[in-house]
């Protein structure tokens, strides 16, 4: 059964709302992760210095293996996946928006998301390279993780040897 123009317009409005939700969610995850990893850069030295004399052997094992594995490997890996996955979801929604706008006869100057035209039919690499924001998100995340890793290595060596 073909869609009426009214149904298409209603669906287009829903897609715009969905797109705003995904974008807001994406940016919230980015902001929280950047805040946490920047905070770790500031807090790590203080935590290591203040707690080092009172550490048990169990705490040393947790510091040596658990923290780097979870905080500096698993969490950034999951966040990277989230950034990429939600970029693809957002791209699919924006491709649908563009398609519906074309079907409804929007003038070219009002067509939104032209870079997402045919997004669902592009290869993984082509989809990944559309829009540079998520690439910047990922690069910043891993830069902060590497800085945290260096700080962690410096301070954890001092505790284990000290």
C-alpha positions, -999 to +999 in steps of 0.1 A: +000+000+000+016+033-011+021+060+015+002+092+013+021+126+014+006+131+049+020+098+062+054+106+046+054+140+063+045+124+097+073+098+093+097+125+083+089+144+115+095+112+135+128+107+117+139+142+126+131+136+163+150+102+162+179+119+146+180+146+173+178+119+200+207+099+185+228+130+181+222+141+217+230+106+230+261+104+209+273+138+222+265+129+258+285+098+256+314+117+241+312+145+268+310+121+297+339+100+284+361+130+278+353+144+312+361+110+329+394+105+311+405+141+316+396+138+353+417+107+356+447+126+342+443+150+371+433+126+398+456+096+392+488+112+406+469+124+437+453+089+442+486+071+439+505+095+462+478+096+489+471+058+490+505+042+482+516+036+518+484+019+528+481-006+499+476-043+505+489-070+482+454-074+468+451-037+460+485-039+443+472-068+421+441-048+413+461-017+405+486-036+384+461-057+363+425-048+368+426-010+364+446-010+331+425-038+317+391-023+325+397+015+325+424+017+299+414-010+274+379-024+277+360+009+284+377+028+256+371-001+233+334-002+241+332+036+237+349+034+203+323+008+193+295+030+206+308+060+186+310+040+154+278+022+159+257+053+167+273+071+138+260+043+115+226+044+131+225+082+127+237+079+091+209+054+083+183+078+098+197+108+080+197+087+047+160+080+053+153+117+059+171+127+027+151+100+007+118+111+021+125+148+015+133+140-022+101+119-025+081+148-011+096+171-036+116+194-014+135+220-034+173+212-036+182+241-014+161+227+014+173+191+011+192+182+043+218+155+048+229+152+011+262+137+023+241+108+037+224+101+004+227+063-002+244+058+032+229+024+037+243+011+004+279+023+010+308+002+022+318+002+059+348+024+052+328+049+031+302+051+059+329+055+085+345+084+066+312+104+062+313+131+088+345+138+106+331+144+142+332+108+153+367+103+140+378+133+161+359+118+191+377+085+187+411+102+183+406+124+213+394+094+234+425+073+225+448+103+231+434+107+266+437+069+272+473+069+261+481+099+284+463+081+312+483+049+304+516+068+306+507+084+339+495+050+353+527+033+343+549+060+359+530+060+392+523+022+394+561+015+390+568+038+419+543+020+442+553-016+433+590-008+437+585+014+467 
